[in-house]
Amino acid sequence: MNKTKNIILRCSVGEKKIIQQLAKKSGLTLSEYCRRQAIHGEVKAIPALSQHEIEYFRMLKTYSTHFNRISSLVRKKDPALVEDIRQLVSELTRLQQRIV
């Protein structure tokens, strides 16, 4: 969409810095952040992941998949081990959700 119209917003120096920081933290330009905030009342934006974070996410996802497979194999043999594996999978899932 071609955005050519301007809206002037008056704010203090401190407010401007806060708005700029929030826009940066959300991974949006200042204009896009203000538009979303004005139209939707909130901004649901996730900052871009670094290459390191993407790699960690892939590793966690792989580990989670492996633990689920191991859990399926072990389920019939040792119920206590199954519970340990279930806890590990739960913890990995929680960590994975924090990254995303």
DSSP file (Angstrom, degrees, kcal/mol; ACC not computed):
  #  RESIDUE AA STRUCTURE BP1 BP2  ACC     N-H-->O    O-->H-N    N-H-->O    O-->H-N    TCO  KAPPA ALPHA  PHI   PSI    X-CA   Y-CA   Z-CA
    1    1 A M              0   0    0      0, 0.0     2,-0.7     0, 0.0     0, 0.0   0.000 360.0 360.0 360.0 133.7    0.0    0.0    0.0
    2    2 A N        -     0   0    0      1,-0.0     2,-0.8     2,-0.0     0, 0.0  -0.697 360.0-162.5 -82.4 114.7    1.3    3.4   -1.0
    3    3 A K        +     0   0    0     -2,-0.7    -1,-0.0     1,-0.2     3,-0.0  -0.862  31.3 143.9-104.2 107.4    1.4    5.6    2.2
    4    4 A T        +     0   0    0     -2,-0.8     2,-0.3     2,-0.0    -1,-0.2   0.516  41.1  92.9-120.6  -9.8    1.7    9.2    1.2
    5    5 A K        -     0   0    0      2,-0.0     2,-0.3     1,-0.0     0, 0.0  -0.688  60.9-145.6 -93.1 141.3   -0.4   11.0    3.8
    6    6 A N        -     0   0    0     -2,-0.3     2,-0.4     2,-0.0    -2,-0.0  -0.787   9.5-164.8-105.3 147.2    1.2   12.4    7.0
    7    7 A I        -     0   0    0     -2,-0.3     2,-0.5     2,-0.0    -2,-0.0  -1.000  16.3-143.7-125.0 129.3   -0.2   12.7   10.5
    8    8 A I        -     0   0    0     -2,-0.4     2,-0.5     2,-0.0    -2,-0.0  -0.813  15.4-168.5 -96.9 131.5    1.6   15.0   13.0
    9    9 A L        -     0   0    0     -2,-0.5     2,-0.5     2,-0.0    -2,-0.0  -0.976  10.8-145.9-121.4 126.8    1.7   13.8   16.6
   10   10 A R        +     0   0    0     -2,-0.5     2,-0.3     0, 0.0    -2,-0.0  -0.792  34.1 145.3 -94.5 132.9    2.8   16.1   19.4
   11   11 A C        -     0   0    0     -2,-0.5     2,-0.1     0, 0.0    -2,-0.0  -0.968  47.2 -93.3-155.3 167.1    4.6   14.5   22.3
   12   12 A S     >  -     0   0    0     -2,-0.3     4,-2.4     1,-0.1     5,-0.2  -0.318  40.8-106.2 -78.8 168.5    7.4   15.2   24.7
   13   13 A V  H  > S+     0   0    0      1,-0.2     4,-2.1     2,-0.2     5,-0.2   0.914 122.7  50.2 -59.7 -43.2   11.0   14.3   24.1
   14   14 A G  H  > S+     0   0    0      1,-0.2     4,-2.2     2,-0.2    -1,-0.2   0.906 109.7  49.4 -63.6 -42.6   10.7   11.5   26.7
   15   15 A E  H  > S+     0   0    0      1,-0.2     4,-2.7     2,-0.2    -1,-0.2   0.896 109.3  52.9 -63.4 -40.0    7.5   10.1   25.1
   16   16 A K  H  X S+     0   0    0     -4,-2.4     4,-2.6     1,-0.2    -1,-0.2   0.918 108.9  49.3 -62.0 -43.2    9.2   10.1   21.7
   17   17 A K  H  X S+     0   0    0     -4,-2.1     4,-2.4     2,-0.2    -1,-0.2   0.913 111.6  49.1 -62.7 -42.1   12.1    8.1   23.0
   18   18 A I  H  X S+     0   0    0     -4,-2.2     4,-2.5     2,-0.2    -2,-0.2   0.933 112.1  47.7 -62.8 -45.8    9.8    5.6   24.6
   19   19 A I  H  X S+     0   0    0     -4,-2.7     4,-2.3     1,-0.2    -2,-0.2   0.906 112.1  50.1 -62.6 -41.8    7.7    5.2   21.5
   20   20 A Q  H  X S+     0   0    0     -4,-2.6     4,-2.5     2,-0.2    -1,-0.2   0.906 111.1  49.1 -62.8 -41.5   10.9    4.8   19.4
   21   21 A Q  H  X S+     0   0    0     -4,-2.4     4,-2.8     2,-0.2    -2,-0.2   0.911 111.1  49.3 -64.9 -42.2   12.2    2.2   21.8
   22   22 A L  H  X S+     0   0    0     -4,-2.5     4,-1.8     2,-0.2    -1,-0.2   0.900 111.8  49.1 -63.9 -40.2    8.9    0.3   21.7
   23   23 A A  H  X>S+     0   0    0     -4,-2.3     5,-2.4     2,-0.2     4,-0.6   0.931 113.6  46.2 -63.6 -45.4    8.9    0.4   17.9
   24   24 A K  H ><5S+     0   0    0     -4,-2.5     3,-1.1     1,-0.2    -2,-0.2   0.916 111.2  52.1 -63.4 -43.3   12.5   -0.9   17.8
   25   25 A K  H 3<5S+     0   0    0     -4,-2.8    -1,-0.2     1,-0.3    -2,-0.2   0.840 109.9  49.4 -62.8 -33.7   11.8   -3.6   20.3
   26   26 A S  H 3<5S-     0   0    0     -4,-1.8    -1,-0.3    -5,-0.2    -2,-0.2   0.539 114.5-117.4 -84.4  -5.9    8.8   -4.8   18.3
   27   27 A G  T <<5S+     0   0    0     -3,-1.1     2,-0.3    -4,-0.6    -3,-0.2   0.719  74.6 119.4  80.3  20.8   10.9   -4.9   15.1
   28   28 A L      < -     0   0    0     -5,-2.4    -1,-0.3    -6,-0.2    -2,-0.1  -0.780  68.4-104.9-116.3 159.7    8.8   -2.3   13.3
   29   29 A T     >  -     0   0    0     -2,-0.3     4,-2.6     1,-0.1     5,-0.2  -0.383  39.7-108.1 -71.2 162.9    9.5    1.1   11.9
   30   30 A L  H  > S+     0   0    0      1,-0.2     4,-2.4     2,-0.2     5,-0.2   0.914 120.3  49.3 -59.9 -43.4    8.2    4.1   14.0
   31   31 A S  H  > S+     0   0    0      2,-0.2     4,-2.6     1,-0.2    -1,-0.2   0.935 112.5  46.2 -62.2 -47.4    5.5    4.7   11.4
   32   32 A E  H  > S+     0   0    0      1,-0.2     4,-2.5     2,-0.2     5,-0.2   0.899 112.2  51.5 -64.5 -40.3    4.3    1.1   11.3
   33   33 A Y  H  X S+     0   0    0     -4,-2.6     4,-2.5     2,-0.2    -1,-0.2   0.941 112.1  45.9 -60.1 -48.3    4.3    0.9   15.0
   34   34 A C  H  X S+     0   0    0     -4,-2.4     4,-2.5     2,-0.2    -2,-0.2   0.894 112.3  51.5 -64.1 -41.0    2.2    4.0   15.4
   35   35 A R  H  X S+     0   0    0     -4,-2.6     4,-2.7     2,-0.2     5,-0.3   0.949 112.9  44.4 -60.5 -49.5   -0.2    2.9   12.7
   36   36 A R  H  X>S+     0   0    0     -4,-2.5     4,-2.7     1,-0.2     6,-0.6   0.906 114.0  49.8 -63.1 -41.2   -0.8   -0.5   14.3
   37   37 A Q  H  X5S+     0   0    0     -4,-2.5     4,-1.3    -5,-0.2    -1,-0.2   0.916 114.9  44.2 -63.6 -42.7   -1.1    1.0   17.8
   38   38 A A  H  <5S+     0   0    0     -4,-2.5    -2,-0.2    -5,-0.2    -1,-0.2   0.896 121.5  37.3 -69.8 -41.1   -3.7    3.6   16.5
   39   39 A I  H  <5S+     0   0    0     -4,-2.7    -2,-0.2    -5,-0.2    -3,-0.2   0.915 132.1  23.3 -79.9 -44.6   -5.7    1.1   14.5
   40   40 A H  H  <5S-     0   0    0     -4,-2.7    -3,-0.2    -5,-0.3    -2,-0.2   0.598  93.4-127.2-102.5 -13.6   -5.6   -2.0   16.6
   41   41 A G  S  <<S+     0   0    0     -4,-1.3     2,-0.3    -5,-0.6    -4,-0.2   0.395  86.2  46.9  81.5  -5.4   -4.9   -0.6   20.1
   42   42 A E  S    S-     0   0    0     -6,-0.6     2,-0.5     2,-0.0    -2,-0.2  -0.981  75.8-126.6-158.7 161.6   -2.0   -2.9   20.5
   43   43 A V        -     0   0    0     -2,-0.3     2,-0.8    -3,-0.1   -10,-0.0  -0.962  15.4-173.8-119.5 118.9    1.1   -4.1   18.6
   44   44 A K        +     0   0    0     -2,-0.5     2,-0.4     2,-0.0    -2,-0.0  -0.767  34.5 138.7-109.1  84.0    1.6   -7.8   18.2
   45   45 A A        -     0   0    0     -2,-0.8   -17,-0.1   -17,-0.0   -18,-0.1  -0.979  41.2-149.0-130.2 141.1    5.0   -7.9   16.6
   46   46 A I        -     0   0    0     -2,-0.4   -20,-0.1   -19,-0.1     3,-0.1  -0.933  26.5-119.1-109.3 127.2    7.9  -10.2   17.3
   47   47 A P        -     0   0    0      0, 0.0   -20,-0.1     0, 0.0   -21,-0.1  -0.275  42.5 -88.6 -61.6 151.8   11.4   -8.9   16.7
   48   48 A A        -     0   0    0      1,-0.1     2,-0.2   -21,-0.0   -21,-0.0  -0.334  45.1-119.0 -60.9 139.2   13.4  -10.6   14.1
   49   49 A L        -     0   0    0     -3,-0.1    -1,-0.1     1,-0.1     2,-0.1  -0.552  23.3-120.6 -80.3 144.9   15.4  -13.5   15.5
   50   50 A S     >  -     0   0    0     -2,-0.2     4,-2.3     1,-0.1     5,-0.2  -0.347  29.8-105.4 -74.4 165.9   19.2  -13.5   15.3
   51   51 A Q  H  > S+     0   0    0      1,-0.2     4,-2.2     2,-0.2     5,-0.1   0.877 123.2  53.6 -61.0 -37.5   20.9  -16.2   13.3
   52   52 A H  H  > S+     0   0    0      2,-0.2     4,-2.6     1,-0.2    -1,-0.2   0.928 108.4  48.5 -61.0 -46.7   22.0  -17.7   16.7
   53   53 A E  H  > S+     0   0    0      1,-0.2     4,-2.4     2,-0.2    -2,-0.2   0.881 110.2  51.8 -64.1 -38.6   18.4  -17.8   18.0
   54   54 A I  H  X S+     0   0    0     -4,-2.3     4,-2.3     2,-0.2    -1,-0.2   0.920 110.7  48.3 -63.3 -43.4   17.2  -19.4   14.8
   55   55 A E  H  X S+     0   0    0     -4,-2.2     4,-2.4     2,-0.2    -2,-0.2   0.915 111.6  49.4 -64.2 -43.0   19.8  -22.1   15.1
   56   56 A Y  H  X S+     0   0    0     -4,-2.6     4,-2.9     1,-0.2     5,-0.2   0.903 109.5  52.8 -61.6 -40.8   18.9  -22.7   18.7
   57   57 A F  H  X S+     0   0    0     -4,-2.4     4,-2.4     2,-0.2    -2,-0.2   0.924 109.4  48.1 -60.7 -44.7   15.2  -23.0   17.8
   58   58 A R  H  X S+     0   0    0     -4,-2.3     4,-2.3     2,-0.2    -1,-0.2   0.907 112.1  49.7 -62.5 -41.7   16.0  -25.6   15.1
   59   59 A M  H  X S+     0   0    0     -4,-2.4     4,-2.8     2,-0.2    -2,-0.2   0.935 111.4  48.3 -63.0 -45.9   18.1  -27.6   17.6
   60   60 A L  H  X S+     0   0    0     -4,-2.9     4,-2.7     1,-0.2    -2,-0.2   0.898 111.1  50.7 -61.6 -40.6   15.4  -27.5   20.3
   61   61 A K  H  X S+     0   0    0     -4,-2.4     4,-2.2    -5,-0.2    -1,-0.2   0.913 111.7  47.8 -64.0 -42.0   12.8  -28.6   17.7
   62   62 A T  H  X S+     0   0    0     -4,-2.3     4,-2.5     2,-0.2    -2,-0.2   0.929 112.5  48.8 -63.2 -45.9   15.0  -31.5   16.7
   63   63 A Y  H  X S+     0   0    0     -4,-2.8     4,-2.8     1,-0.2     5,-0.2   0.914 110.0  51.8 -60.5 -43.2   15.6  -32.5   20.3
   64   64 A S  H  X S+     0   0    0     -4,-2.7     4,-2.2     1,-0.2    -1,-0.2   0.919 110.0  48.9 -60.6 -43.9   11.9  -32.3   21.0
   65   65 A T  H  X S+     0   0    0     -4,-2.2     4,-2.0     2,-0.2    -1,-0.2   0.920 112.0  48.8 -61.3 -44.5   11.2  -34.6   18.1
   66   66 A H  H  X S+     0   0    0     -4,-2.5     4,-2.7     1,-0.2    -2,-0.2   0.910 110.3  50.6 -63.4 -42.5   13.8  -37.1   19.1
   67   67 A F  H  X S+     0   0    0     -4,-2.8     4,-2.7     1,-0.2    -1,-0.2   0.890 108.8  52.1 -64.2 -37.9   12.6  -37.1   22.7
   68   68 A N  H  X S+     0   0    0     -4,-2.2     4,-2.0    -5,-0.2    -1,-0.2   0.907 111.1  47.4 -63.5 -40.5    9.0  -37.8   21.5
   69   69 A R  H  X S+     0   0    0     -4,-2.0     4,-1.9     2,-0.2    -2,-0.2   0.920 112.9  48.0 -66.0 -43.6   10.3  -40.7   19.4
   70   70 A I  H  X S+     0   0    0     -4,-2.7     4,-2.5     1,-0.2     5,-0.2   0.918 109.4  54.3 -62.0 -43.0   12.3  -42.1   22.3
   71   71 A S  H  X S+     0   0    0     -4,-2.7     4,-2.0     1,-0.2    -1,-0.2   0.904 107.0  50.8 -58.0 -42.7    9.3  -41.7   24.5
   72   72 A S  H  < S+     0   0    0     -4,-2.0     4,-0.4     1,-0.2    -1,-0.2   0.893 112.5  46.8 -62.6 -39.7    7.1  -43.7   22.1
   73   73 A L  H  < S+     0   0    0     -4,-1.9     3,-0.3     1,-0.2    -2,-0.2   0.870 118.6  39.9 -69.5 -36.5    9.7  -46.5   22.0
   74   74 A V  H >X S+     0   0    0     -4,-2.5     3,-2.5     1,-0.2     4,-1.7   0.700  88.5  92.5 -87.5 -21.2   10.2  -46.6   25.8
   75   75 A R  T 3< S+     0   0    0     -4,-2.0    -1,-0.2     1,-0.3    -2,-0.1   0.798  90.7  43.4 -46.6 -40.3    6.5  -46.2   26.8
   76   76 A K  T 34 S+     0   0    0     -4,-0.4    -1,-0.3    -3,-0.3    -2,-0.1   0.594 116.0  47.9 -84.4 -10.8    5.9  -49.9   27.0
   77   77 A K  T <4 S+     0   0    0     -3,-2.5    -2,-0.2     1,-0.2    -1,-0.1   0.889 120.3  11.0-100.4 -46.5    9.1  -50.8   28.8
   78   78 A D     X  -     0   0    0     -4,-1.7     4,-1.9     1,-0.1     3,-0.3  -0.855  51.8-167.2-143.1 101.6    9.6  -48.5   31.8
   79   79 A P  H  > S+     0   0    0      0, 0.0     4,-1.7     0, 0.0    -1,-0.1   0.828  91.2  55.7 -59.1 -33.7    6.9  -46.2   33.0
   80   80 A A  H  > S+     0   0    0      1,-0.2     4,-1.8     2,-0.2     5,-0.1   0.906 107.6  48.9 -65.8 -41.0    9.3  -44.2   35.3
   81   81 A L  H  > S+     0   0    0     -3,-0.3     4,-2.5     1,-0.2    -1,-0.2   0.876 106.6  57.2 -65.1 -37.4   11.5  -43.5   32.3
   82   82 A V  H  X S+     0   0    0     -4,-1.9     4,-2.5     1,-0.2    -1,-0.2   0.912 105.8  49.8 -59.6 -42.7    8.5  -42.4   30.3
   83   83 A E  H  X S+     0   0    0     -4,-1.7     4,-2.1     2,-0.2    -1,-0.2   0.901 110.0  50.6 -64.7 -40.8    7.7  -39.8   33.0
   84   84 A D  H  X S+     0   0    0     -4,-1.8     4,-2.1     1,-0.2    -2,-0.2   0.923 112.3  47.0 -60.5 -44.4   11.3  -38.4   33.0
   85   85 A I  H  X S+     0   0    0     -4,-2.5     4,-2.7     1,-0.2    -2,-0.2   0.900 108.9  54.8 -65.0 -40.8   11.2  -38.1   29.2
   86   86 A R  H  X S+     0   0    0     -4,-2.5     4,-2.3     1,-0.2    -1,-0.2   0.897 108.2  49.4 -59.5 -41.4    7.8  -36.4   29.4
   87   87 A Q  H  X S+     0   0    0     -4,-2.1     4,-2.4     2,-0.2    -1,-0.2   0.903 110.7  49.8 -65.2 -41.4    9.2  -33.8   31.7
   88   88 A L  H  X S+     0   0    0     -4,-2.1     4,-2.6     2,-0.2    -2,-0.2   0.918 111.0  48.9 -63.3 -43.1   12.2  -33.2   29.4
   89   89 A V  H  X S+     0   0    0     -4,-2.7     4,-2.5     1,-0.2    -2,-0.2   0.911 110.7  51.2 -62.8 -41.8    9.9  -32.8   26.4
   90   90 A S  H  X S+     0   0    0     -4,-2.3     4,-2.2    -5,-0.2    -2,-0.2   0.917 111.2  47.5 -61.3 -44.0    7.7  -30.4   28.4
   91   91 A E  H  X S+     0   0    0     -4,-2.4     4,-2.3     2,-0.2    -2,-0.2   0.907 112.3  49.1 -65.0 -42.4   10.8  -28.3   29.4
   92   92 A L  H  X S+     0   0    0     -4,-2.6     4,-2.6     2,-0.2    -2,-0.2   0.898 110.4  51.1 -64.4 -39.9   12.1  -28.2   25.8
   93   93 A T  H  X S+     0   0    0     -4,-2.5     4,-2.2     2,-0.2    -2,-0.2   0.913 109.6  50.4 -62.7 -42.3    8.7  -27.1   24.6
   94   94 A R  H  X S+     0   0    0     -4,-2.2     4,-1.5     2,-0.2    -2,-0.2   0.918 112.3  46.8 -61.5 -44.3    8.6  -24.3   27.1
   95   95 A L  H  X S+     0   0    0     -4,-2.3     4,-1.5     1,-0.2    -2,-0.2   0.900 110.7  52.9 -64.2 -40.9   12.1  -23.2   26.1
   96   96 A Q  H  X S+     0   0    0     -4,-2.6     4,-1.9     1,-0.2    -1,-0.2   0.900 107.4  51.3 -62.0 -41.4   11.1  -23.4   22.4
   97   97 A Q  H  < S+     0   0    0     -4,-2.2    -1,-0.2     1,-0.2    -2,-0.2   0.820 105.5  56.2 -67.6 -30.8    8.1  -21.2   23.0
   98   98 A R  H  < S+     0   0    0     -4,-1.5    -1,-0.2     2,-0.2    -2,-0.2   0.858 107.3  49.5 -67.2 -34.8   10.2  -18.6   24.8
   99   99 A I  H  <        0   0    0     -4,-1.5    -2,-0.2     1,-0.2    -1,-0.2   0.912 360.0 360.0 -70.7 -42.3   12.4  -18.3   21.7
  100  100 A V     <        0   0    0     -4,-1.9    -1,-0.2    -5,-0.1    -2,-0.2   0.492 360.0 360.0 -79.7 360.0    9.5  -17.9   19.3
